[in-house]
Amino acid sequence: MKRSRFSEEQIIGILKEHEAGIAVSELCRKHGVSDASIYKWKAKFGGMEVSEAKRLRALEEENGKLKRMLADAMLDNVALKDLPGKEMVTPAAERKAVAHLMEHHGMSERRACKAIGCCRMTVRYSTRRGDDADLRARMIAIARERRRFGDRRLHVMLKREGHVVNHKKLFRLYREEKLAVRRRGGRKRAIGTRAPMLIPQRPNQRWSLDFVSDQFTDGRRFRILAIVDDCTRENLALVADTSLSGLRVARELDCLIAERGKPKMIVSDNGSEFTSNAILGWADRARVEWHYIAPGKPMQNGFIESFNGRLRDELLNETLFSSLTAARTSLIKWRLDYNGSRPHSQLDWQTPNEFASTFAPRRALALRNMESTAPPPVASTAYQGKTNAGNELNAG
């Protein structure tokens, strides 16, 4: 008789026959099994009913399934530890990980995708995008030339050259090329409600002044006097020298007024150069209102503070100056580029020169008339410093 697989019911029946007195040798001849099988069945199913034997078989099958699952999980864990990259946050990284598991660990595509938790459609997807080689090359060239420009200013520069590209696509290319500008350490900022600053409505309505310090390669220090028109955001002057007194500031203002015209107000901090008798006397003679911000409140002069940040980030921190002549040459070039080429986010990405060209004489007169009858567009309580009066000169 050919040997066949016995079910639980058949095995229990054979054991019942043995319990009824039939010899093992006779059972072996009757059912075509060996005596070893009879004794093994007796050790395993002796004293059991059919229902209990079925339950035991189900438990064995479940135990075997759990063992296989545990073995697969351990193999997957070992394979995942062998992956070259730890983070898989992009589809390209997931495809690379699946290919590694299939090649080095003999996994199927289905199992590899399940192990790293990605969709098989993602692995099988083939991109239809072009490589945009020309756009990438030009973007990289501009980013290397202007190292502190982010993706938004690069987008403006590319649009000027005729490249039609969506800002989201440009940002994707910007990240793929790893052109992100490294953010330098920030400073602690005050917490609380701040009053908005008054926005000038025409050129020469208000100028802002401040000093910026830097040093040469040999360690000597020098200072830069920065002057900005708060309306057009134009950089009117960058005066560099090892020492800048109040008399020098007044002389530079006279030269600037002869070239551009007299401002209605000048805003500065309470530095010793700006509070000297030379500046107080110059303000009385020129009939220019000079406003001092409150001590310890630099954001009351926010326009020039913002400009100083751009100057330091894009020029001073990126350039080594060997002499005062080299510093002045670099400042002149940067000032021309700032006014004529660099897009300004607060001017709808226009340059300061382009924005200033929109103020025709007739328009300026209309704005002056509107200003005399209409309230300012933004109320300001930020200026809580002091304005020089005539007795300040007498007081010394």
Secondary structure, DSSP 8 states (H G I E B T S, - for coil): -------HHHHHHHHHHHHTT--HHHHHHHHT--HHHHHHHHHHHTT--HHHHHHHHHHHHHHHHHHHHHHHHHHHHHHHHT-S-S---SHHHHHHHHHHHHHHS---HHHHHHHHT--HHHHH--------HHHHHHHHHHHHHSTT--HHHHHHHHHHTT----HHHHHHHHHHTT-------------S--------SSTTSEEEEEEEEEE-TTS-EEEEEEEEETTT--EEEEEEES---HHHHHHHHHHHHHHH---SEEEE---TTTTSHHHHHHHHHHT-EEEE--TT-GGGGHHHHHHHHHHIIIIITT---SSHHHHHHHHHHHHHHHHHTS-BGGGTTB-HHHHHTT--HHHHHHHHHHHHHS--SS------SEE--HHHHHH-
